[in-house]
Amino acid sequence: MSLNIPEMRLKVLRRRLLDGEPLVAARIAEEFDVSLDTVRRDLIALEASGEARRVRGGALRPAVPAEPMEARMLKTQPALPGIARKAHALCQGRKTLLLDGGTTVLALAHVLEPERGLLVVTSSPWVAVACQTKGIEVLMLGGKLSAGGGISVGLDTEAQLHDLAADMAILGACGLEAAFGMSSDDALEAGVKRAMARAAAATVVLADRSKLGQRARHRTLPAAAIDHLVTDADPAEVEDLRAAGLEVHHA
């Protein structure tokens, strides 16, 4: 297929980005029968307009910053119940759980069952209330609440995690890709998530398919530091993450 008119090429590339498809420069050049330099100019134009983020060998759709927690809680998110149930199975028999904030982790909190000796340590007021309402013992981390995720953040919050030894940290993500790892919109939230991962014997990331292949502003954890991924994505969508060493659980 020859697309020698720039506007036509850009229209096709925009549609692919909106569908979440990564743009690989060499493949596009071959498919459109144009030079690599032409493709690079197209990708530069898409990046300049905020529609793409260039990476080595091509471009990706830029990650969209998450809405505030209050707004996200009002939206129907069909993938969350399945992810929560699958994550709950990983929690069985664990005595100390570190739970992050966000709607996906909150969905898990709603299906957790009280077990003898279970302690949930969380940075999220919503998660704390959901667990306490069900009779689960909760340790709420103190600190300033972040504007976006509504979790406790800051050096004081991270310090409270230094002396904890947890069985599992369960984290939400704004973006996750094999090369960049897990990422967050907020630097302070990223710091608390890292502290949780350091304090736990195993780290689990909960992410629906919209977060995969995305790179938010702040790198939080490399892929090698993540033990499990729970997602609604198809197996073909997570091949690179599985190759990076993550054990993937499909909801």
Backbone hydrogen bonds, N-H to C=O, Kabsch-Sander energy under -0.5 kcal/mol:
donor,donor_aa,acceptor,acceptor_aa,energy
3,L,1,M,-0.6
3,L,32,F,-1.6
8,M,5,I,-0.8
9,R,5,I,-2.0
10,L,6,P,-2.9
11,K,7,E,-1.8
12,V,8,M,-1.9
13,L,9,R,-2.7
14,R,10,L,-2.7
15,R,11,K,-1.9
16,R,12,V,-1.9
17,L,13,L,-2.3
18,L,14,R,-2.5
19,D,15,R,-1.4
20,G,17,L,-1.8
21,E,16,R,-2.6
23,L,59,A,-3.0
24,V,22,P,-0.7
25,A,23,L,-0.7
25,A,57,G,-2.6
28,I,24,V,-2.3
29,A,25,A,-2.6
30,E,26,A,-1.9
31,E,27,R,-2.9
32,F,28,I,-3.1
33,D,29,A,-0.8
34,V,29,A,-2.0
39,V,35,S,-1.8
40,R,36,L,-2.7
41,R,37,D,-2.1
42,D,38,T,-1.9
43,L,39,V,-2.5
44,I,40,R,-2.5
45,A,41,R,-2.2
46,L,42,D,-2.2
47,E,43,L,-2.3
48,A,44,I,-2.5
49,S,45,A,-1.4
50,G,47,E,-1.5
51,E,46,L,-2.5
52,A,46,L,-1.0
53,R,60,L,-3.0
55,V,58,G,-2.0
58,G,55,V,-2.2
59,A,23,L,-2.3
60,L,53,R,-2.4
63,A,215,R,-0.6
69,M,148,G,-1.9
71,A,68,P,-0.6
72,R,68,P,-2.0
73,M,69,M,-2.2
74,L,70,E,-0.6
74,L,71,A,-0.7
75,K,72,R,-1.2
77,Q,75,K,-0.5
80,L,77,Q,-1.7
83,I,79,A,-1.9
84,A,80,L,-2.9
85,R,81,P,-2.3
86,K,82,G,-2.1
87,A,83,I,-2.5
88,H,84,A,-2.3
89,A,85,R,-1.4
90,L,86,K,-0.9
90,L,87,A,-0.5
91,C,87,A,-1.0
91,C,88,H,-0.7
92,Q,88,H,-0.6
92,Q,89,A,-0.8
94,R,91,C,-2.3
97,L,119,L,-2.6
98,L,168,M,-2.9
99,L,97,L,-0.7
99,L,121,V,-2.8
100,D,98,L,-0.5
100,D,170,I,-2.3
106,L,102,G,-2.1
107,A,103,T,-1.9
108,L,104,T,-1.4
109,A,105,V,-2.2
110,H,106,L,-1.7
111,V,107,A,-0.6
111,V,108,L,-1.4
112,L,108,L,-1.1
118,L,115,E,-2.2
119,L,95,K,-2.9
120,V,137,E,-2.5
121,V,97,L,-3.3
121,V,119,L,-0.5
122,T,120,V,-0.5
122,T,139,L,-2.1
123,S,99,L,-1.2
128,A,124,S,-2.4
129,V,125,P,-2.4
130,A,126,W,-2.3
131,C,127,V,-2.3
132,Q,128,A,-2.6
133,T,129,V,-2.5
134,K,130,A,-0.7
134,K,131,C,-0.7
135,G,132,Q,-1.8
136,I,131,C,-2.2
137,E,118,L,-0.7
139,L,120,V,-2.8
140,M,138,V,-0.5
141,L,122,T,-2.9
141,L,139,L,-0.6
144,K,153,V,-1.2
146,S,151,I,-2.6
150,G,146,S,-0.8
152,S,123,S,-2.7
153,V,144,K,-2.4
158,E,154,G,-2.2
159,A,155,L,-2.4
160,Q,156,D,-1.4
161,L,157,T,-0.5
161,L,158,E,-1.3
162,H,158,E,-0.6
162,H,159,A,-1.0
164,L,161,L,-1.4
166,A,199,A,-2.9
167,D,96,T,-1.9
168,M,96,T,-1.4
169,A,202,A,-2.6
170,I,98,L,-3.2
171,L,169,A,-0.6
171,L,204,V,-3.1
173,A,206,L,-0.8
174,C,183,S,-2.0
175,G,183,S,-1.5
176,L,211,K,-2.0
177,E,181,G,-1.7
181,G,177,E,-2.5
182,M,221,L,-2.6
183,S,175,G,-2.5
184,S,218,H,-2.7
190,A,186,D,-2.2
191,G,187,A,-1.7
192,V,188,L,-1.6
193,K,189,E,-2.3
194,R,190,A,-2.3
195,A,191,G,-2.0
196,M,192,V,-2.2
197,A,193,K,-2.3
198,R,194,R,-2.3
199,A,195,A,-1.4
200,A,196,M,-0.5
200,A,197,A,-1.0
201,A,166,A,-1.8
202,A,167,D,-0.5
204,V,169,A,-3.2
205,V,228,H,-2.5
206,L,171,L,-2.8
207,A,205,V,-0.6
207,A,230,V,-2.3
211,K,208,D,-2.1
212,L,208,D,-0.5
212,L,209,R,-0.8
213,G,176,L,-2.8
214,Q,176,L,-0.6
214,Q,211,K,-1.3
218,H,184,S,-2.9
219,R,217,R,-0.5
220,T,182,M,-3.4
221,L,182,M,-1.4
225,A,222,P,-1.8
226,I,223,A,-1.7
227,D,203,T,-1.7
228,H,203,T,-2.1
229,L,247,E,-2.4
230,V,205,V,-2.6
231,T,229,L,-0.5
231,T,249,H,-2.1
237,E,234,D,-1.4
238,V,234,D,-0.5
238,V,235,P,-1.4
239,E,236,A,-0.6
242,R,238,V,-2.6
243,A,239,E,-2.3
244,A,240,D,-1.1
245,G,242,R,-1.6
246,L,241,L,-1.9
247,E,227,D,-2.4
248,V,246,L,-0.7
249,H,229,L,-3.2
250,H,248,V,-0.5
251,A,231,T,-3.0
